[in-house]
């Protein structure tokens, strides 16, 4: 294996918007995410609408869908 071609791994802190913090190794020291295993609907069993940039509202308006 060639030496000095791989990036250095440093202790990293991954922070989710829900407040969950995970310590790991990465090439970046501070990583921020929007969804983690503590708040993702697949892992929690709760249905949560994840809407980025109002796409769901645009779809509902286009096809006249009401809740």
C-alpha positions in Angstrom: 0.0 0.0 0.0 1.3 3.5 -0.8 2.1 5.7 2.1 0.8 9.3 2.6 -2.1 9.1 0.1 -4.9 8.4 2.5 -6.6 11.3 4.4 -6.0 11.5 8.2 -8.8 10.2 10.4 -9.7 12.5 13.4 -12.2 12.1 16.2 -15.5 13.4 14.8 -18.8 14.5 16.4 -22.0 13.9 14.3 -24.9 16.1 15.5 -28.5 15.7 14.4 -31.1 18.4 14.6 -33.0 16.3 17.1 -30.1 16.7 19.5 -28.6 13.2 19.2 -24.7 13.2 19.2 -22.6 10.4 17.9 -18.8 10.2 18.4 -16.8 8.4 15.6 -13.8 8.8 13.4 -13.9 10.8 10.1 -11.9 13.1 7.9 -14.1 16.0 9.2 -14.2 17.0 12.8 -17.8 18.3 13.0 -20.7 16.9 10.9 -24.3 18.1 11.1 -27.2 15.9 9.8 -31.0 16.4 9.5 -32.0 12.8 10.3 -30.4 10.1 12.4 -31.3 6.6 13.7 -33.0 8.2 16.8 -35.5 10.3 14.7 -35.8 8.4 11.4 -39.3 6.9 10.9 -37.9 3.5 9.8 -36.2 3.0 13.2 -38.7 4.8 15.5 -41.9 3.3 14.0 -43.5 6.7 13.9 -44.6 8.2 10.7 -42.9 11.6 10.2 -43.3 13.7 7.2 -39.8 14.8 5.9 -40.4 17.7 3.5 -37.6 19.5 1.9 -38.3 22.8 0.2 -42.1 22.5 0.4 -42.3 19.8 -2.2 -45.2 18.0 -0.5 -47.3 21.2 -0.4 -46.5 21.9 -4.1 -47.7 18.3 -5.0 -50.9 18.7 -3.0 -51.7 22.0 -4.5 -51.0 20.7 -8.0 -53.3 17.7 -7.7 -55.8 19.4 -5.3 -55.2 16.9 -2.5 -56.5 17.9 1.0 -55.7 16.3 4.3 
